[in-house]
């Protein structure tokens, strides 16, 4: 069958199971857009290509499938860059397709020419420049394979306009063999001797702790994890991206670790004698000062990417492989132990922290962001898919919204991309049409990609957007308060009227200024057709506690001041 | 202890592969001291030799990251370690 390169793009996407593509047309990708009309795949027109990238990423994280974003050459492609880097740092499987100037003028600084494979080389798992129509199908197929296999990640395929326009014979073998690349072997098997060492360490441990990361979610290993930790009585701490990988309301769950982890979690890590890290990479936001990090613990690292082993933290046993089958082997090998004194110690640590908990602070007419997160958790019965942005609200959400299911929290962890939440939630909506979705976003981050409200309107999507509005770039303001003598350089921020902004888009807008009004606003948002933006006017100069300052020892965390318990600072 | 490490890579002979390798050394903050690219007996496969001054942990990290490059078929740190050199004398 003779097809154009542009048609072949859609033929391959269809066969890869793609049902939605997020993108923005332009000169160098026009043949692909023209061919699109002959196919059933739904295209979402974004308002900025960064939005397309985050949407495809959000779709991937919500579904576990590969997301697809499309853009034209030059500025279209470079606008994707922030979204590509976001997907890279959080190992999200996304295929980016960009148009490129015709191969005859490549390298001539032609109109809208950018060397996008050069630009994205360090922020993709792999990328391709395709100049021949005959190579489009195999390249796209490889791209999907690379994106979703091993440690997932973004792959960019840049296709010249003449390759899109040319025709060739297209045949897709129905019994297509799996893609084989000479230099890419993603499947790995753990050695029996290494497994034995890990099991021995676990069996001897008096104070063990599991550190759970994104790998558990990606590998769909939550069930295995639950069986494993219940069998051997192993408490669990999660990274930000690990939240939901283990049920937060489970008695063995400690919560989030690291910079804004609760005190008992970080103290437990420092007191543990064996740490088993499962699909996490000892990020600096998790470890603090590496010299003093968990020095009492022998460490087992279960990780699919060999380049992560001994990168930040030296480990005694490395199990390089997919965490799901590794956990299965550990379940079979490890023996149950009660570990009563360790459990009692953790309970004691929790009790101390609870006295400082913000939930016991009276609101006194104020709206505290932490209370908002707690109330949203209660009102949604913990069942919403929450998509957060970056900053204070992200940490409060992580602390106070208890996620029990994997893929119930989507957030930009590694790159910390402000502006991620709204477009990522739009992408998630296409993956999870029936779920209640809450965007939780600060007033700063919301304005970075608020143009995508227009996409919500055009697509007729229903999202609930909670803008946690404190009039500051809150996390930077907090750092200024703590570490820069409260000199608020460029952090006070004037915002538009978010209610009117929503209404200008034909969406619904609400404002909440007191805790007692949260429930009614949530009910109204649910009732409304389409997207509702709620402007939550929260306490302006509030801080996220506890906090381990960047690079400090985990034990040197700044605790929540006890005086705030009275609620009348 | 920092010393000169030599890596031998067998890579696909495709445009841009050298860029991918060089970019990796740069972004992981290693300085290339020597580099050579040659053909091999196998059509479509080139040999790249890179020398970098780093400690053993750095060398292991580099090797693992080079291995991750899709166009790299094989990589080996072939450094003669100082104690072995001493023993041989």
Interface residues (C-beta under 8 A of the other chain):
Chain A: X117 X118 X121 X122 X125 X126 X129 X146 X181 X182 X183 X184 X305 X306 X307 X309 X310 X311
Chain B: X11 X12 X15 X16 X19 X20 X23 X27 X57 X60 X61 X64 X65 X67 X68 X69 X70 X71 X72 X73 X74
